[in-house]
């Protein structure tokens, strides 16, 4: 729900955080409910929820070197969304949108089917046509994504579904989107609570995992299913193009700071959550101070990139600057001795 009187409407970046802390205190005191959330607050909560969901999955995708397949899923989900829209369109059309189109069940089924199609076609090319796996993934996801784009241009010319699915529309989020993201985040948390040890073993020692009876291949498919579900929760906010950054960027940031799995998972959530909140504030600042509306979702990805670059330079142990001075110190130290 976008409120008419947005408390952040005339706030620059410093005033933004002041208003945010004040409203957070009101929420703690019970003077503010979820129905009173402003548009900026819904944006921040949705992005933080996506950061949490993608942190759990993204760390294992990066460690298992499955980011290419995740990239394929992020793109081919567009095809599932468009086909779901086309199939539902004749049954119910209200105000230019299918009333049941954005329901969680429809989106999950569409994403799972498109993800299954992507996986099956990839395996056929690998096993039957003897194509390298990375090449087959690239061929399949670009072809299915292109088909999705073609269908978007043919059947959704006068609607916003194509733009929102591809690029996202974070300014149009409402409380229902927050509920969807929260549901997916809770689902991912429950799954990883029960399967964390299996995912960890299959990631770091797949041979041992197979020897003790763990279904490594099924665990990999399970991660792909969770990836597809998280993409569905994210497409309204950041679209199918930018969502991959939420899976890949945070774990890469965290790996600069730690090599341990549990701290990596924590940092994979905390760092992008901070970036997301800052991005919403910065987007509001640019709009208020410079009267220039910009894409908040695109800004989030840019802030992710800047954060990663800064960590590469100034991280305590692995940072380029720190390593440079360490090498200089090691060269000077023998001379002094």
SERO-4910 file (N, C-alpha, C, O; in steps of 0.05 Angstrom, whole numbers):
BEGIN
 pado doro    nc1    nc2    nc3   cac1   cac2   cac3    cc1    cc2    cc3    oc1    oc2    oc3
  Unk    A     17    -24      0      0      0      0     18     25      0     34     28     18
  Unk    A     14     42    -20     30     67    -21     13     89     -8     -8     96    -18
  Unk    A     23    100     13      8    121     27     11    148     14     32    154      2
  Unk    A    -11    164     15    -11    190      3      9    209     17     24    224      5
  Unk    A      9    207     44     26    224     59     51    208     68     52    197     89
  Unk    A     70    207     50     94    192     55    113    209     74    120    231     66
  Unk    A    120    199     97    136    215    116    164    220    105    179    237    116
  Unk    A    173    205     85    200    208     74    200    227     49    221    231     37
  Unk    A    177    238     42    174    251     16    194    273     11    204    276    -10
  Unk    A    199    290     31    216    313     28    243    310     43    255    330     50
  Unk    A    251    285     47    275    280     63    300    276     46    299    261     26
  Unk    A    322    289     54    347    282     42    358    257     56    344    246     73
  Unk    A    382    249     50    392    223     60    396    224     91    392    203    104
  Unk    A    403    247    102    406    248    131    379    249    145    375    236    165
  Unk    A    361    265    135    334    265    146    320    238    143    304    231    160
  Unk    A    326    224    122    314    198    117    319    180    140    300    167    151
  Unk    A    344    178    149    351    159    170    339    169    197    333    153    214
  Unk    A    337    195    200    324    205    224    295    197    225    285    189    246
  Unk    A    281    200    203    253    192    202    250    162    206    232    153    220
  Unk    A    268    147    194    267    118    196    270    109    225    256     91    234
  Unk    A    290    120    239    294    112    267    271    120    285    263    106    303
  Unk    A    259    144    279    236    153    294    212    134    290    198    127    309
  Unk    A    207    126    265    185    108    260    190     80    270    172     65    278
  Unk    A    216     72    270    223     46    282    217     46    312    207     26    323
  Unk    A    222     68    325    217     70    354    186     70    358    177     58    378
  Unk    A    171     82    341    142     81    343    132     53    339    113     45    353
  Unk    A    145     38    321    137     10    317    142     -7    342    126    -23    350
  Unk    A    165     -2    355    172    -17    379    152    -10    401    145    -28    417
  Unk    A    143     15    403    124     23    424     96     14    418     78     16    435
  Unk    A     91      4    394     64     -5    386     47     16    374     23     12    371
  Unk    A     59     40    368     43     62    357     42     61    326     31     79    313
  Unk    A     55     40    314     56     38    285     51      9    278     63     -9    289
  Unk    A     33      5    258     27    -23    250     37    -27    221     46     -8    208
  Unk    A     36    -52    212     45    -58    185     28    -44    164     38    -38    142
  Unk    A      3    -39    170    -14    -26    151     -7      4    148    -16     17    129
  Unk    A      9     14    166     17     43    165     44     47    152     54     69    151
  Unk    A     56     25    141     82     27    129     81     45    104     63     44     88
  Unk    A    102     62    102    105     79     78    118     63     55    129     42     59
  Unk    A    116     74     31    127     61      8    157     55     11    166     33      5
  Unk    A    172     74     22    201     70     25    206     47     45    226     32     42
  Unk    A    190     45     65    194     24     86    187     -3     74    201    -23     80
  Unk    A    167     -5     57    161    -30     44    184    -38     26    191    -62     25
  Unk    A    195    -19     12    218    -24     -6    241    -36     10    253    -55      2
  Unk    A    247    -23     33    270    -32     49    265    -60     60    283    -77     60
  Unk    A    241    -65     70    235    -91     81    235   -113     60    245   -135     65
  Unk    A    224   -107     36    225   -127     15    254   -133      7    261   -157      3
  Unk    A    270   -113      4    298   -117     -4    313   -132     18    329   -150     12
  Unk    A    308   -126     43    321   -140     65    312   -170     65    328   -188     70
  Unk    A    286   -174     60    277   -202     59    290   -217     36    296   -241     39
  Unk    A    293   -204     13    307   -217     -9    336   -222     -3    347   -243    -10
  Unk    A    349   -204     12    376   -208     20    379   -233     38    398   -248     35
  Unk    A    359   -237     55    360   -260     73    356   -286     57    371   -305     61
  Unk    A    336   -286     40    331   -310     24    355   -317      6    363   -340      5
  Unk    A    365   -297     -8    387   -302    -27    413   -308    -13    430   -322    -24
  Unk    A    417   -298     12    442   -304     26    444   -334     32    465   -346     29
  Unk    A    422   -346     40    422   -375     46    428   -391     22    444   -410     23
  Unk    A    416   -383     -1    420   -399    -25    446   -392    -40    461   -409    -49
  Unk    A    451   -365    -41    474   -356    -57    501   -366    -47    518   -372    -64
  Unk    A    504   -369    -21    530   -379    -11    536   -407    -22    558   -413    -30
  Unk    A    516   -424    -22    520   -451    -33    522   -451    -63    537   -468    -74
  Unk    A    508   -433    -77    511   -432   -106    539   -424   -114    551   -436   -132
  Unk    A    551   -405    -99    578   -397   -105    598   -418    -98    616   -424   -113
  Unk    A    595   -431    -74    614   -451    -66    612   -476    -83    632   -489    -88
  Unk    A    589   -482    -93    585   -506   -110    590   -499   -140    587   -517   -157
  Unk    A    596   -474   -146    601   -465   -173    577   -471   -191    579   -481   -214
  Unk    A    553   -464   -180    528   -468   -195    515   -441   -203    492   -440   -209
  Unk    A    531   -420   -203    519   -394   -209    510   -392   -238    491   -377   -244
  Unk    A    523   -406   -256    514   -406   -284    486   -417   -287    470   -407   -302
  Unk    A    481   -439   -273    455   -451   -274    434   -433   -261    412   -430   -271
  Unk    A    442   -420   -239    424   -401   -226    418   -378   -245    396   -368   -246
  Unk    A    438   -369   -260    434   -348   -280    414   -356   -301    397   -341   -309
  Unk    A    416   -381   -309    397   -392   -329    369   -392   -317    350   -384   -331
  Unk    A    366   -400   -292    339   -401   -280    327   -373   -278    304   -368   -283
  Unk    A    344   -354   -269    335   -326   -266    323   -315   -292    304   -300   -292
  Unk    A    335   -323   -314    326   -313   -340    302   -328   -351    283   -316   -362
  Unk    A    303   -355   -349    282   -371   -362    256   -369   -346    235   -377   -357
  Unk    A    257   -361   -321    232   -357   -306    213   -338   -320    189   -340   -318
  Unk    A    224   -319   -335    208   -300   -350    189   -315   -369    166   -308   -372
  Unk    A    199   -336   -382    182   -352   -400    159   -364   -385    137   -364   -394
  Unk    A    164   -375   -361    143   -387   -345    122   -366   -337     98   -372   -337
  Unk    A    131   -342   -329    113   -321   -321     95   -313   -344     71   -310   -341
  Unk    A    107   -309   -368     91   -301   -391     71   -322   -400     48   -316   -406
  Unk    A     80   -347   -399     62   -369   -407     38   -371   -387     15   -375   -395
  Unk    A     44   -368   -361     23   -367   -341      3   -345   -347    -21   -349   -345
  Unk    A     14   -322   -354     -4   -299   -361    -21   -305   -385    -45   -299   -385
  Unk    A     -9   -316   -406    -24   -322   -430    -47   -343   -425    -69   -340   -435
  Unk    A    -41   -363   -408    -60   -384   -402    -83   -373   -385   -106   -382   -388
  Unk    A    -77   -354   -367    -97   -344   -349   -113   -321   -361   -135   -315   -352
  Unk    A   -102   -308   -381   -115   -284   -392   -144   -288   -401   -160   -271   -396
  Unk    A   -151   -310   -414   -179   -313   -424   -199   -317   -401   -223   -312   -405
  Unk    A   -190   -324   -377   -209   -331   -356   -218   -307   -340   -241   -305   -332
  Unk    A   -199   -289   -334   -206   -266   -317   -188   -243   -323   -164   -245   -320
  Unk    A   -199   -221   -331   -184   -197   -338   -197   -174   -324   -220   -166   -330
  Unk    A   -183   -162   -305   -194   -139   -290   -175   -116   -291   -153   -118   -280
  Unk    A   -183    -95   -304   -166    -71   -305   -140    -76   -319   -120    -62   -314
  Unk    A   -140    -94   -339   -116    -99   -355    -97   -119   -343    -76   -125   -355
  Unk    A   -104   -131   -320    -86   -151   -308   -103   -175   -300   -126   -172   -291
  Unk    A    -92   -199   -303   -105   -223   -294   -106   -222   -264    -85   -220   -250
  Unk    A   -130   -225   -252   -133   -222   -223   -118   -242   -207   -107   -236   -186
  Unk    A   -116   -267   -217   -102   -288   -202    -73   -292   -211    -60   -310   -202
  Unk    A    -64   -275   -230    -38   -279   -242    -15   -279   -222      3   -295   -222
  Unk    A    -16   -259   -204      6   -256   -185      3   -272   -160     17   -268   -140
  Unk    A    -16   -291   -160    -18   -308   -136      6   -326   -133     19   -333   -153
  Unk    A     13   -332   -109     37   -347   -103     37   -374   -116     58   -383   -127
  Unk    A     15   -388   -116     14   -415   -127     20   -415   -157     35   -431   -167
  Unk    A      7   -396   -171     11   -395   -200     40   -389   -207     52   -401   -224
  Unk    A     52   -369   -193     80   -362   -198     99   -384   -192    118   -389   -207
  Unk    A     95   -398   -169    113   -420   -162    111   -443   -182    131   -454   -191
  Unk    A     86   -450   -191     83   -471   -211     97   -463   -237    111   -479   -249
  Unk    A     93   -437   -246    105   -428   -270    136   -429   -269    149   -437   -287
  Unk    A    146   -420   -246    175   -419   -242    187   -448   -242    208   -453   -253
  Unk    A    173   -466   -228    183   -493   -226    183   -507   -253    202   -521   -260
  Unk    A    162   -502   -269    161   -514   -295    182   -503   -314    195   -518   -329
  Unk    A    186   -477   -313    207   -465   -330    235   -474   -321    252   -479   -337
  Unk    A    239   -477   -294    264   -486   -284    269   -515   -292    291   -523   -298
  Unk    A    247   -532   -290    250   -560   -298    257   -562   -328    273   -578   -336
  Unk    A    244   -546   -345    249   -546   -373    278   -538   -378    292   -550   -395
  Unk    A    288   -518   -364    316   -510   -367    335   -532   -360    354   -538   -375
  Unk    A    330   -545   -338    348   -567   -329    347   -591   -348    368   -601   -355
  Unk    A    323   -599   -357    321   -621   -375    335   -616   -401    350   -633   -411
  Unk    A    330   -593   -413    343   -586   -439    373   -585   -436    388   -593   -454
  Unk    A    382   -574   -414    411   -573   -409    423   -601   -408    444   -606   -420
  Unk    A    410   -619   -393    421   -646   -390    420   -661   -416    437   -678   -422
  Unk    A    399   -656   -433    397   -669   -459    421   -661   -476    433   -678   -490
  Unk    A    427   -635   -476    450   -626   -492    476   -638   -482    494   -644   -498
  Unk    A    479   -640   -456    504   -650   -445    507   -680   -450    528   -689   -459
  Unk    A    486   -696   -445    488   -725   -446    483   -736   -474    496   -756   -481
  Unk    A    466   -724   -490    459   -734   -516    476   -721   -538    489   -735   -555
  Unk    A    477   -694   -538    492   -680   -558    521   -676   -551    537   -667   -567
  Unk    A    529   -684   -527    557   -683   -517    568   -654   -518    591   -649   -524
  Unk    A    550   -635   -511    558   -607   -510    569   -601   -482    559   -613   -462
  Unk    A    590   -585   -479    600   -578   -453    578   -565   -436    560   -551   -446
  Unk    A    579   -570   -410    557   -561   -392    553   -531   -393    531   -522   -395
  Unk    A    575   -516   -391    572   -487   -391    561   -477   -417    545   -458   -417
  Unk    A    569   -489   -439    559   -481   -465    529   -488   -468    514   -472   -479
  Unk    A    522   -511   -458    494   -519   -460    476   -501   -443    454   -494   -451
  Unk    A    485   -494   -419    470   -476   -402    466   -449   -416    444   -438   -416
  Unk    A    488   -438   -428    487   -413   -442    467   -414   -465    452   -395   -469
  Unk    A    468   -436   -480    450   -438   -503    421   -440   -495    404   -428   -507
  Unk    A    416   -457   -474    388   -461   -465    376   -436   -454    354   -428   -461
  Unk    A    391   -423   -435    379   -400   -422    375   -376   -440    356   -361   -438
  Unk    A    394   -372   -459    390   -349   -477    367   -355   -496    352   -336   -503
  Unk    A    363   -380   -505    342   -387   -523    315   -384   -509    296   -372   -521
  Unk    A    312   -394   -485    287   -393   -471    281   -364   -462    258   -356   -462
  Unk    A    301   -350   -454    297   -322   -447    288   -305   -471    270   -289   -469
  Unk    A    301   -311   -494    293   -297   -519    264   -303   -526    249   -285   -534
  Unk    A    256   -328   -522    228   -336   -528    209   -321   -509    188   -312   -517
  Unk    A    217   -318   -483    201   -303   -464    198   -274   -472    177   -263   -470
  Unk    A    220   -262   -482    219   -234   -491    201   -231   -515    185   -212   -516
  Unk    A    202   -250   -533    185   -249   -557    155   -251   -549    139   -236   -559
  Unk    A    149   -269   -530    121   -272   -521    112   -247   -506     89   -239   -508
  Unk    A    130   -235   -491    123   -210   -477    115   -189   -497     95   -175   -494
  Unk    A    131   -186   -518    125   -165   -538    100   -171   -554     86   -153   -564
  Unk    A     93   -196   -557     69   -204   -572     44   -202   -557     23   -193   -567
  Unk    A     44   -210   -531     19   -213   -516     16   -193   -493     -6   -192   -481
  Unk    A     36   -177   -487     33   -159   -464     41   -130   -472     54   -116   -457
  Unk    A     34   -122   -497     43    -96   -507     32    -73   -490     47    -54   -485
  Unk    A      7    -75   -481     -5    -53   -467     -5    -56   -436    -18    -41   -422
  Unk    A     10    -76   -427     11    -81   -398     39    -76   -388     58    -73   -403
  Unk    A     42    -77   -361     67    -72   -348     82    -97   -341    103    -97   -329
  Unk    A     70   -120   -347     82   -145   -338    110   -149   -349    128   -159   -335
  Unk    A    114   -143   -375    140   -147   -387    161   -130   -374    182   -140   -367
  Unk    A    155   -104   -371    175    -86   -358    180    -94   -329    203    -95   -321
  Unk    A    159   -101   -314    163   -108   -286    178   -134   -283    195   -137   -266
  Unk    A    172   -154   -300    184   -180   -298    214   -178   -305    231   -192   -293
  Unk    A    221   -162   -324    248   -160   -333    265   -141   -316    287   -148   -308
  Unk    A    255   -117   -311    270    -96   -298    261    -92   -269    276    -80   -253
  Unk    A    237   -102   -261    227    -97   -235    215    -69   -232    220    -52   -249
  Unk    A    198    -65   -212    186    -39   -207    183    -36   -177    161    -38   -167
  Unk    A    205    -30   -164    205    -30   -135    187     -7   -123    178    -10   -101
  Unk    A    183     14   -138    166     36   -129    137     28   -127    121     42   -114
  Unk    A    129      6   -141    101     -2   -141     95    -24   -121     73    -36   -122
  Unk    A    114    -30   -103    110    -52    -84     88    -44    -64     85    -21    -57
  Unk    A     74    -64    -54     55    -60    -33     58    -81    -12     76    -97    -13
  Unk    A     40    -82      7     42   -100     30     40   -129     22     51   -147     35
  Unk    A     26   -135     -1     24   -162    -11     51   -173    -20     58   -196    -16
  Unk    A     67   -155    -32     94   -163    -40    111   -169    -16    128   -188    -16
  Unk    A    108   -154      5    122   -159     30    114   -186     42    131   -201     52
  Unk    A     89   -193     40     80   -219     50     92   -242     34    100   -262     45
  Unk    A     93   -238      7    105   -259    -10    134   -263     -4    143   -285      0
  Unk    A    149   -241     -1    178   -243      5    182   -255     32    200   -272     36
  Unk    A    166   -247     51    168   -258     78    162   -288     78    176   -303     93
  Unk    A    143   -297     63    136   -325     62    159   -342     50    165   -363     60
  Unk    A    171   -331     28    193   -345     16    217   -346     34    231   -366     36
  Unk    A    222   -324     48    245   -323     67    241   -344     89    260   -357     97
  Unk    A    216   -345    100    210   -365    121    214   -393    110    225   -411    124
  Unk    A    204   -398     86    207   -425     74    237   -432     71    244   -455     78
  Unk    A    253   -414     61    282   -420     58    295   -425     85    312   -443     87
  Unk    A    287   -410    105    298   -413    132    292   -441    143    309   -455    154
  Unk    A    267   -450    140    258   -476    149    274   -498    135    283   -517    147
  Unk    A    276   -496    108    289   -516     92    319   -518    100    329   -540    104
  Unk    A    332   -495    103    360   -496    110    364   -504    139    386   -515    146
  Unk    A    345   -500    156    347   -510    184    348   -540    185    364   -552    200
  Unk    A    332   -553    168    331   -582    168    352   -595    150    360   -618    155
  Unk    A    360   -581    129    378   -594    109    406   -581    109    421   -586     91
  Unk    A    412   -565    129    437   -550    128    461   -569    128    480   -565    112
  Unk    A    461   -589    145    483   -608    146    486   -623    119    508   -627    110
  Unk    A    464   -631    107    465   -645     81    476   -627     59    493   -635     44
  Unk    A    467   -602     58    477   -583     39    507   -578     43    522   -577     23
  Unk    A    515   -575     68    543   -570     74    561   -593     65    582   -589     52
  Unk    A    553   -617     72    569   -641     65    571   -644     35    592   -650     24
  Unk    A    548   -641     22    547   -645     -7    563   -623    -22    573   -627    -44
  Unk    A    566   -600     -9    581   -578    -21    611   -582    -19    626   -579    -38
  Unk    A    621   -588      5    649   -589     10    662   -617      5    685   -619     -1
  Unk    A    646   -638      6    657   -665      1    635   -683    -12    624   -700      2
  Unk    A    629   -678    -37    607   -693    -50    612   -723    -51    593   -739    -50
  Unk    A    638   -731    -54    644   -760    -54    637   -773    -28    625   -794    -27
  Unk    A    644   -760     -6    638   -771     20    607   -771     25    596   -790     36
  Unk    A    594   -749     15    565   -748     18    552   -771      3    533   -782     14
  Unk    A    561   -777    -21    550   -799    -36    555   -826    -22    538   -844    -22
  Unk    A    579   -828    -10    586   -854      3    569   -860     28    565   -883     35
  Unk    A    559   -839     41    542   -843     65    512   -842     58    495   -842     76
  Unk    A    507   -841     32    479   -844     23    464   -818     19    440   -819     14
  Unk    A    477   -795     20    464   -770     15    458   -767    -15    476   -772    -32
  Unk    A    434   -760    -23    428   -756    -51    438   -729    -62    423   -710    -63
  Unk    A    463   -729    -69    476   -704    -77    462   -690   -100    458   -666   -100
  Unk    A    455   -706   -121    442   -694   -144    415   -682   -136    408   -660   -146
  Unk    A    400   -696   -120    374   -686   -111    377   -661    -94    360   -642    -96
  Unk    A    398   -660    -78    403   -635    -62    409   -612    -80    400   -589    -75
  Unk    A    423   -617   -102    429   -596   -121    403   -586   -135    399   -562   -138
  Unk    A    386   -605   -142    360   -597   -154    343   -582   -134    329   -564   -141
  Unk    A    345   -590   -109    330   -577    -88    338   -547    -85    322   -530    -82
  Unk    A    365   -542    -87    375   -515    -86    364   -499   -110    358   -476   -108
  Unk    A    363   -512   -133    352   -499   -157    323   -492   -154    314   -470   -163
  Unk    A    308   -510   -141    279   -504   -135    277   -479   -117    260   -462   -122
  Unk    A    293   -479    -96    293   -456    -78    301   -430    -92    291   -408    -87
  Unk    A    320   -433   -111    329   -410   -126    306   -399   -143    302   -375   -145
  Unk    A    292   -417   -156    269   -409   -173    248   -395   -156    237   -374   -164
  Unk    A    242   -406   -132    222   -393   -115    231   -366   -106    214   -347   -104
  Unk    A    256   -363    -99    266   -337    -91    266   -316   -114    261   -293   -110
  Unk    A    271   -326   -138    269   -308   -161    240   -298   -165    236   -275   -172
  Unk    A    221   -315   -160    193   -307   -162    187   -285   -142    173   -265   -148
  Unk    A    197   -288   -118    193   -268    -97    206   -242   -104    198   -221    -95
  Unk    A    227   -243   -120    244   -220   -126    236   -205   -151    243   -182   -155
  Unk    A    221   -218   -169    218   -206   -196    202   -180   -195    208   -163   -212
  Unk    A    183   -177   -177    168   -151   -176    186   -129   -167    183   -106   -175
  Unk    A    206   -135   -150    224   -114   -139    247   -108   -158    252    -85   -164
  Unk    A    261   -129   -167    286   -124   -182    286   -137   -209    305   -133   -224
  Unk    A    265   -153   -216    264   -164   -242    282   -189   -245    298   -195   -227
  Unk    A    279   -203   -267    294   -228   -271    322   -222   -280    339   -240   -280
  Unk    A    329   -198   -288    356   -192   -297    374   -185   -274    397   -194   -273
  Unk    A    364   -171   -254    381   -161   -232    382   -180   -208    399   -177   -191
  Unk    A    363   -199   -207    362   -216   -183    387   -233   -180    393   -240   -157
  Unk    A    401   -240   -201    425   -256   -198    445   -243   -180    461   -257   -166
  Unk    A    446   -216   -181    465   -202   -163    460   -208   -134    479   -209   -118
  Unk    A    435   -212   -126    429   -218    -99    439   -246    -91    444   -251    -67
  Unk    A    442   -264   -110    453   -291   -104    483   -291   -104    495   -304    -88
  Unk    A    495   -276   -122    524   -278   -126    540   -256   -111    560   -262    -99
  Unk    A    530   -232   -112    544   -209   -100    550   -212    -70    573   -210    -61
  Unk    A    529   -218    -53    534   -220    -24    554   -241    -16    571   -235      1
  Unk    A    553   -266    -27    573   -285    -19    601   -277    -27    620   -283    -13
  Unk    A    604   -264    -50    630   -254    -58    640   -233    -39    664   -232    -33
  Unk    A    623   -215    -30    630   -195    -10    640   -209     15    661   -202     26
  Unk    A    624   -228     24    631   -242     49    656   -258     48    671   -259     68
  Unk    A    662   -269     25    687   -286     23    712   -269     24    733   -280     31
  Unk    A    710   -244     19    733   -226     22    739   -223     52    762   -218     59
  Unk    A    719   -226     69    723   -222     98    726   -247    114    738   -246    136
  Unk    A    716   -270    104    718   -294    120    719   -319    102    709   -318     79
  Unk    A    730   -341    112    730   -366     98    713   -387    112    712   -410    104
  Unk    A    700   -379    134    683   -398    149    654   -395    140    645   -373    135
  Unk    A    641   -418    139    614   -419    127    593   -402    142    580   -386    130
  Unk    A    591   -407    168    570   -393    183    574   -363    184    555   -348    180
  Unk    A    598   -353    189    602   -324    187    597   -314    158    588   -291    154
  Unk    A    604   -331    138    599   -323    110    569   -319    105    561   -300     92
  Unk    A    553   -338    116    524   -336    113    513   -310    126    496   -296    115
  Unk    A    524   -305    150    515   -281    165    522   -255    150    506   -238    147
  Unk    A    547   -254    141    556   -230    126    542   -228     99    538   -206     89
  Unk    A    535   -250     87    521   -250     62    493   -238     64    481   -229     45
  Unk    A    483   -237     89    457   -224     94    461   -195    103    448   -177     94
  Unk    A    480   -191    122    483   -165    135    493   -144    115    481   -122    114
  Unk    A    513   -151    100    525   -131     82    505   -122     60    502    -97     57
  Unk    A    492   -140     46    473   -130     26    448   -117     38    436    -99     26
  Unk    A    441   -125     62    418   -111     76    425    -82     81    408    -64     77
  Unk    A    449    -77     90    458    -49     95    458    -34     68    449    -11     67
  Unk    A    469    -47     47    470    -34     21    441    -28     11    437     -7     -1
  Unk    A    423    -46     16    395    -42      6    382    -19     19    369     -2      6
  Unk    A    384    -17     46    372      5     61    385     32     52    371     52     48
  Unk    A    411     32     49    425     56     40    416     64     12    413     88      6
  Unk    A    411     44     -5    403     50    -33    376     63    -34    372     82    -50
  Unk    A    357     54    -18    330     66    -17    333     95     -7    320    113    -18
  Unk    A    349     99     13    354    127     24    367    144      3    359    167     -1
  Unk    A    386    133    -12    400    149    -32    382    155    -55    383    177    -66
  Unk    A    365    136    -63    346    141    -84    327    164    -77    321    181    -94
  Unk    A    317    164    -52    300    185    -43    315    212    -42    304    233    -50
  Unk    A    340    211    -34    357    236    -33    360    248    -60    357    272    -64
  Unk    A    366    231    -80    369    241   -107    343    253   -118    344    273   -132
  Unk    A    321    241   -112    295    251   -121    289    278   -108    279    296   -121
  Unk    A    294    280    -82    287    304    -67    306    327    -74    297    350    -79
  Unk    A    332    322    -73    352    343    -76    356    351   -105    358    375   -112
  Unk    A    356    331   -123    362    337   -151    337    334   -170    340    337   -194
  Unk    A    314    328   -158    289    324   -173    293    305   -197    283    309   -219
  Unk    A    308    283   -192    314    263   -212    306    236   -202    319    224   -185
  Unk    A    285    224   -213    277    197   -205    296    177   -219    301    179   -243
  Unk    A    305    158   -204    323    137   -215    312    110   -206    296    108   -188
  Unk    A    322     89   -219    314     62   -213    327     53   -186    352     51   -185
  Unk    A    311     49   -166    322     40   -140    334     13   -142    355      8   -130
  Unk    A    322     -5   -157    333    -32   -160    360    -32   -174    378    -46   -166
  Unk    A    362    -15   -195    388    -12   -208    409      0   -189    432     -7   -190
  Unk    A    400     19   -173    418     32   -154    428     12   -133    451     13   -125
  Unk    A    410     -6   -124    419    -27   -105    442    -43   -116    461    -48   -102
  Unk    A    439    -52   -141    460    -68   -153    486    -53   -156    508    -63   -152
  Unk    A    484    -27   -163    508    -10   -164    521     -7   -137    546     -8   -135
  Unk    A    505     -4   -116    516     -2    -89    530    -28    -81    550    -28    -68
  Unk    A    518    -51    -89    530    -77    -84    558    -77    -96    578    -86    -84
  Unk    A    560    -68   -122    585    -68   -136    606    -51   -122    629    -58   -120
  Unk    A    597    -27   -113    615     -9    -99    625    -21    -73    649    -19    -66
  Unk    A    607    -33    -58    614    -46    -33    635    -68    -38    655    -70    -23
  Unk    A    631    -85    -58    649   -106    -64    677    -95    -72    697   -105    -63
  Unk    A    677    -74    -88    702    -61    -96    717    -50    -72    741    -53    -70
  Unk    A    702    -37    -53    715    -26    -29    726    -48    -12    748    -45      0
  Unk    A    712    -70    -10    722    -93      6    746   -105     -7    765   -112      7
  Unk    A    747   -107    -33    771   -117    -47    795   -100    -41    817   -110    -39
  Unk    A    790    -74    -38    813    -56    -33    821    -55     -4    845    -56      2
  Unk    A    801    -54     14    808    -47     42    801    -69     63    801    -64     87
  Unk    A    794    -93     54    789   -114     73    813   -119     90    836   -117     81
  Unk    A    809   -126    116    832   -128    135    853   -148    127    877   -142    130
  Unk    A    845   -171    116    865   -191    110    870   -195     80    893   -196     71
  Unk    A    848   -196     64    850   -201     36    850   -176     18    851   -178     -6
  Unk    A    847   -153     31    846   -128     15    871   -123      0    893   -128     10
  Unk    A    869   -111    -24    892   -105    -40    911    -86    -26    935    -90    -27
  Unk    A    900    -66    -13    917    -46      1    932    -59     24    956    -54     27
  Unk    A    918    -75     39    931    -88     62    953   -107     53    975   -108     64
  Unk    A    948   -123     32    968   -141     21    992   -126      9   1014   -135     11
  Unk    A    986   -103     -3   1008    -87    -14   1028    -78      8   1052    -81      6
  Unk    A   1016    -68     30   1033    -59     52   1047    -82     66   1069    -79     77
  Unk    A   1034   -105     67   1047   -128     79   1071   -137     63   1092   -143     75
  Unk    A   1069   -137     37   1092   -144     20   1114   -123     23   1138   -131     25
  Unk    A   1107    -98     24   1127    -77     28   1141    -81     55   1165    -78     57
  Unk    A   1125    -87     76   1136    -90    102   1155   -114    103   1176   -113    116
  Unk    A   1147   -136     90   1164   -160     89   1190   -155     74   1211   -168     81
  Unk    A   1190   -137     55   1215   -131     40   1233   -113     57   1258   -116     56
  Unk    A   1221    -95     71   1237    -76     87   1248    -89    112   1270    -83    121
  Unk    A   1233   -108    124   1240   -120    150   1267   -134    149   1283   -130    168
  Unk    A   1274   -151    129   1300   -163    129   1323   -143    127   1344   -147    139
  Unk    A   1318   -121    112   1339   -101    110   1344    -88    137   1367    -82    144
  Unk    A   1323    -83    152   1326    -70    178   1340    -89    197   1357    -81    213
  Unk    A   1332   -116    196   1345   -135    213   1375   -138    206   1389   -154    219
***
